Amino acid sequence: MPVPMLELAPQNSAVKAKILEGLSTIIDKSSFVLGENVKGLETELAEYSGAKYAVGMSSGTDALLVALMALDIKAGDEVIIPSFTFFATGGVVARTGATPVFIDLDPVSFNATAALVEAAITPRTKAIMPVHLFGLLADMPGIMAVAQKHGIPVIEDACQSLGAKGWGKSAGQFGDMTGCSFYPTKNLGAFGDAGLTFIRDDEKIAAKVRRMRVHGMEPVYVHHEVGMNGRMDEFQALVLRAKLPMLEGWHEGRRKHAHWYFDRLTAITPDEMVLPSETVPNGRHIYNQFTVRVKQGKRDALQAHLKNLGIGCAVYYPISLHEQPCFAYLGYKTGQLAETELASKEVLSLPVYPEMTEAMLEEVAKGLLGFFGK
């Protein structure tokens, strides 16, 4: 039985009728950008996240970029970010003219730690951007304590983690601002690019973010800053509103499948393959990815083995940001972020989407167990 890495059609078919009905209304009204659906989505997601304000954006990348811009991050400033993450986290920092300061990771969670963040702070540090990778929160109480000690704002990168929880709070309730992505592969996915910036509680920053997504304009043709074209389309907001009531069920479906793997794969030892960690107090991993670590240099062989069986899998991420050609000017050397570099050689993400059947999960398990001779 072939098992794709991700299959979007079953999820999208569940909301197809509702979306088509709403699309007809959008066409009739001919209001296509920043209309009623965007406003409704912002209200609903602010309530869902626990943040006070939510601003719909054109992508997750723009959601992070506008947060940096709202803090006036510029050339000469430094922003601390993990090296083990999707490119956008580093790209938006560089786009402002600021310097990304890459830090290593905790090998269990794949996330930044408070100690790593504090060691990277300099007088030029103007923001800290921890990433909640794969659906698991970083150590936000520790990171926030460091940030408050030094008076540095925090932007959460929750592009993979809307709905992730820890320490009794959700992604978006810790930092000053939070960026989310609704790329189709996310737990809550649009029918194209879309994103959203949460503002925890600062009304002035929220107003600035709203203004900056429309070229810094307020009122019409009066521009207070050089902003951006970061507006969300009505259609994407419609899709997301149709899906939002199902999101909790989808999160729990992913968690159910993750725990099925935990129970089924006990014969594989930690010196062969390490399963993801759920070690977050009073919270939950929402498994945008189910990412294992394959030891003894066997990751690529396992990936080839699974693909030969028709089982989807992927490496997130094979090249860390500090090793990317475009960041060579920063002068990082191989070995400088050793845990990050090791993770890039060991990680492999397996199918975990909520529409998987037990037969599909069993195919994945048999492929893994067979590779390790179990």
C-alpha positions in Angstrom: 0.0 0.0 0.0 1.5 3.3 -1.0 1.6 5.9 1.8 2.1 9.5 0.7 4.0 11.9 3.0 0.9 14.1 3.0 -2.5 13.9 1.3 -4.6 17.1 1.2 -7.6 16.0 -0.9 -9.6 14.2 1.9 -9.3 17.2 4.3 -10.2 19.7 1.6 -13.1 17.7 0.4 -14.6 17.9 3.9 -15.0 21.7 3.5 -15.5 21.9 -0.3 -19.3 22.6 -0.3 -19.0 25.3 2.4 -16.1 27.0 0.5 -18.0 26.9 -2.8 -21.0 28.5 -1.2 -18.8 31.2 0.4 -17.0 31.8 -2.9 -20.2 32.5 -4.6 -20.9 35.2 -2.1 -17.4 36.7 -2.5 -17.9 36.9 -6.3 -21.4 38.5 -5.9 -20.0 41.1 -3.5 -16.8 41.5 -5.5 -14.8 42.3 -2.4 -11.6 40.2 -2.8 -9.0 41.7 -0.3 -9.3 42.5 3.4 -13.0 42.1 3.6 -15.5 40.5 5.9 -13.9 37.1 5.9 -10.5 38.5 6.8 -12.0 40.4 9.7 -13.9 37.4 10.9 -10.8 35.2 10.7 -8.8 37.7 12.7 -11.4 37.7 15.4 -11.7 33.9 15.5 -8.0 33.3 15.5 -7.3 35.9 18.2 -9.8 34.1 20.4 -8.3 30.7 19.5 -4.7 31.7 20.2 -5.3 33.8 23.3 -3.6 36.8 21.8 -5.4 40.1 21.9 -4.9 41.1 18.3 -4.6 39.2 15.0 -3.7 40.7 11.6 -4.2 38.6 8.5 -1.2 38.6 6.1 -0.3 37.3 2.6 2.0 34.6 3.9 3.8 33.3 6.9 7.0 34.9 5.7 5.3 38.3 5.5 3.7 37.7 9.0 7.3 37.5 10.4 8.7 40.3 8.3 6.0 42.8 9.3 6.6 42.0 13.0 10.3 42.9 12.5 9.4 46.0 10.6 6.9 47.1 13.3 9.9 46.9 15.8 11.9 49.1 13.4 14.6 46.4 13.0 17.2 47.7 10.6 20.8 47.6 9.4 23.2 47.4 12.3 20.7 45.5 14.4 21.0 41.8 15.3 18.2 39.2 15.7 18.8 35.9 17.4 17.3 32.9 15.6 17.9 29.2 15.4 19.9 27.9 12.5 17.7 24.7 12.3 14.5 26.0 10.7 12.9 26.9 7.4 14.7 29.6 5.4 12.0 32.3 6.0 13.1 32.8 9.6 16.5 33.9 8.5 15.4 35.5 5.2 13.1 38.0 6.9 15.9 39.2 9.2 18.2 39.7 6.3 15.5 41.4 4.3 15.3 44.2 7.0 19.1 44.8 6.6 19.7 43.4 10.1 22.1 40.5 10.9 20.7 37.1 11.7 22.6 35.6 14.7 22.3 31.9 14.4 22.2 29.7 17.5 22.4 25.9 18.1 19.6 23.7 19.2 18.5 21.4 22.0 18.9 17.9 20.5 15.7 16.6 22.1 13.2 19.3 21.1 15.1 20.7 18.0 14.3 24.1 19.5 16.3 27.0 20.9 16.9 27.2 24.7 17.2 30.1 27.1 20.9 29.4 27.7 21.7 29.4 23.9 19.8 32.6 23.5 21.5 34.4 26.4 24.9 33.4 25.2 24.2 35.1 21.8 23.0 38.5 23.2 25.2 41.5 22.4 24.5 45.3 22.7 23.2 45.1 19.1 20.6 42.5 19.8 17.2 44.1 19.0 14.9 41.0 18.9 14.8 37.3 19.7 12.9 35.0 17.3 12.5 31.5 18.7 10.9 28.9 16.4 8.4 26.3 17.6 9.6 23.7 15.2 7.5 20.8 13.9 4.6 21.6 16.3 6.4 21.7 19.6 6.9 24.9 21.7 10.4 26.1 22.5 11.2 26.8 26.2 9.3 30.0 26.2 9.3 30.7 30.0 13.1 30.5 30.0 13.5 32.5 26.8 11.0 35.2 28.0 12.9 35.5 31.3 16.1 36.1 29.4 14.4 38.6 27.1 12.9 40.5 29.9 16.2 40.6 31.8 17.8 42.3 28.8 14.8 44.3 27.7 14.6 42.6 24.3 11.3 42.0 22.4 10.4 38.4 21.4 8.7 37.4 18.1 7.5 33.8 18.2 7.9 31.9 14.9 4.8 29.6 15.1 4.5 29.0 11.4 4.3 25.2 12.1 2.7 25.4 15.5 -0.7 27.2 15.7 -2.4 25.4 18.5 0.7 24.0 20.2 0.7 24.5 23.9 3.1 24.5 26.9 3.3 25.8 30.4 -0.5 26.4 30.3 -0.3 28.8 27.3 -0.6 28.6 23.6 1.7 29.7 20.8 1.1 33.4 20.5 0.7 34.1 24.2 4.3 34.4 25.2 6.1 36.8 22.8 5.3 40.4 21.9 4.3 39.2 18.4 3.9 35.8 16.7 4.0 34.8 13.0 1.9 32.0 11.7 1.8 30.4 8.2 -1.3 28.8 6.5 0.6 27.3 3.7 -1.4 24.3 2.5 0.8 21.7 4.3 0.2 23.3 7.7 -2.2 21.8 10.2 -4.5 24.7 9.3 -3.8 25.2 5.6 -5.2 27.6 3.0 -5.6 27.0 -0.7 -2.4 28.9 -1.4 -0.3 31.3 0.6 -1.6 33.1 3.7 -0.4 34.0 7.1 -1.2 35.9 10.2 0.6 38.1 12.8 -0.6 37.9 16.4 0.1 40.8 18.8 -0.1 39.7 22.4 -1.5 42.9 23.9 0.0 46.1 22.5 -2.7 48.1 20.7 -0.2 50.6 19.2 1.9 47.8 17.7 -1.3 46.1 16.4 -2.3 49.4 14.7 1.2 49.7 13.2 1.1 46.1 11.8 -2.3 46.7 10.2 -1.0 49.9 8.7 2.3 48.4 7.4 0.5 45.6 5.6 -1.0 48.2 3.3 2.2 50.2 2.5 2.1 52.1 5.8 -1.1 53.8 4.7 -3.7 55.4 7.1 -6.0 57.0 5.9 -6.0 56.3 2.2 -2.9 57.8 0.4 -1.3 59.0 3.6 1.8 56.9 4.3 3.4 57.0 7.7 6.0 54.3 7.0 7.4 52.5 4.0 5.4 49.4 4.6 4.6 46.4 2.3 1.9 44.8 0.3 1.1 42.0 2.8 -2.7 41.9 2.5 -4.7 38.6 2.9 -7.2 37.6 0.2 -10.8 37.1 1.1 -10.8 33.7 -0.5 -8.0 32.4 1.7 -9.7 33.8 4.7 -12.9 32.0 3.7 -11.0 28.7 3.3 -9.4 29.1 6.7 -12.7 30.0 8.4 -14.3 26.9 7.0 -11.5 24.7 8.3 -10.9 26.3 11.7 -13.8 24.5 13.5 -12.1 21.2 12.5 -8.6 22.2 13.5 -8.8 20.7 17.1 -9.9 17.4 15.7 -7.1 17.4 13.2 -4.5 18.2 15.9 -5.8 15.3 18.0 -5.7 13.0 14.9 -2.0 13.8 14.4 -1.4 13.2 18.1 -3.2 9.9 18.0 -1.1 8.7 15.1 2.1 9.9 16.8 1.2 7.8 19.9 0.4 4.8 17.7 4.0 5.1 16.4 5.3 5.3 19.9 3.5 2.1 20.9 4.3 0.2 17.7 8.0 1.0 17.3 9.3 0.1 20.7 11.5 -2.7 19.2 13.7 0.0 17.6 16.3 1.1 20.1 17.3 4.7 20.7 20.8 4.0 19.4 19.1 3.1 16.1 16.3 5.7 15.9 15.0 8.3 18.3 11.3 9.2 18.3 10.1 12.7 18.8 9.9 14.1 22.3 6.7 15.4 23.9 8.4 16.9 26.9 6.5 20.1 27.3 4.8 20.8 30.7 1.1 21.3 30.7 0.9 21.3 26.9 0.9 19.4 23.7 2.9 18.7 20.5 0.7 19.1 17.5 2.9 17.2 15.1 3.0 19.3 11.9 5.9 16.9 11.4 6.7 13.6 13.1 10.4 13.8 13.0 12.8 11.0 14.0 16.5 10.9 14.3 18.2 8.0 12.6 21.6 7.1 14.1 24.8 5.6 12.9 24.7 7.4 9.6 21.8 5.4 8.3 19.3 8.2 7.6 19.7 8.4 3.8 19.6 4.6 3.5 16.4 4.5 5.5 14.9 7.2 3.4 15.7 5.3 0.2 14.3 2.1 1.7 11.0 3.7 2.6 10.6 5.5 -0.8 11.3 2.1 -2.5 8.3 0.8 -0.6 6.1 3.7 -1.7 6.2 5.3 1.8 6.6 9.1 1.8 9.2 10.7 4.0 11.2 13.9 3.9 14.2 15.6 5.4 13.5 18.9 7.2 16.2 20.4 7.0 19.2 19.0 5.1 21.1 22.3 5.1 21.0 24.5 8.2 20.8 28.3 7.7 24.3 29.1 8.8 25.5 26.7 6.1 23.4 28.3 3.3 25.4 29.9 0.5 23.5 33.2 0.9 24.7 33.5 4.5 28.4 32.8 3.8 29.1 36.4 4.4 28.4 35.9 8.1 31.5 33.8 8.5 30.1 30.7 10.3 32.4 27.7 10.2 31.5 24.0 10.0 31.4 22.6 13.5 30.4 26.0 15.1 26.8 24.8 15.6 27.5 21.1 16.1 24.1 19.9 17.3 22.4 21.7 14.4 24.8 20.2 11.9 24.3 16.7 13.4 20.5 17.1 13.3 20.6 17.9 9.6 22.3 14.6 9.0 20.0 12.5 11.1 16.4 13.9 10.9 13.7 12.2 8.8 10.0 13.1 8.9 7.3 10.4 8.5 3.6 10.6 7.5 1.4 11.6 10.5 -1.6 13.5 8.9 -5.0 12.9 10.5 -6.6 11.2 7.6 -4.2 8.2 7.7 -5.7 4.8 8.4 -4.3 2.2 10.7 -3.4 0.2 7.7 -1.3 3.1 6.4 0.4 3.5 9.7 1.1 -0.2 9.8 2.8 0.1 6.4 5.1 2.8 7.7 5.8 0.8 10.8 6.6 -2.4 8.9 8.9 -0.4 6.6 10.8 1.0 9.6 11.0 -2.3 11.5 12.1 -4.2 8.4 14.9 -1.8 7.8 16.2 -2.3 11.4 15.8 -6.1 11.2 13.0 -6.2 13.7 
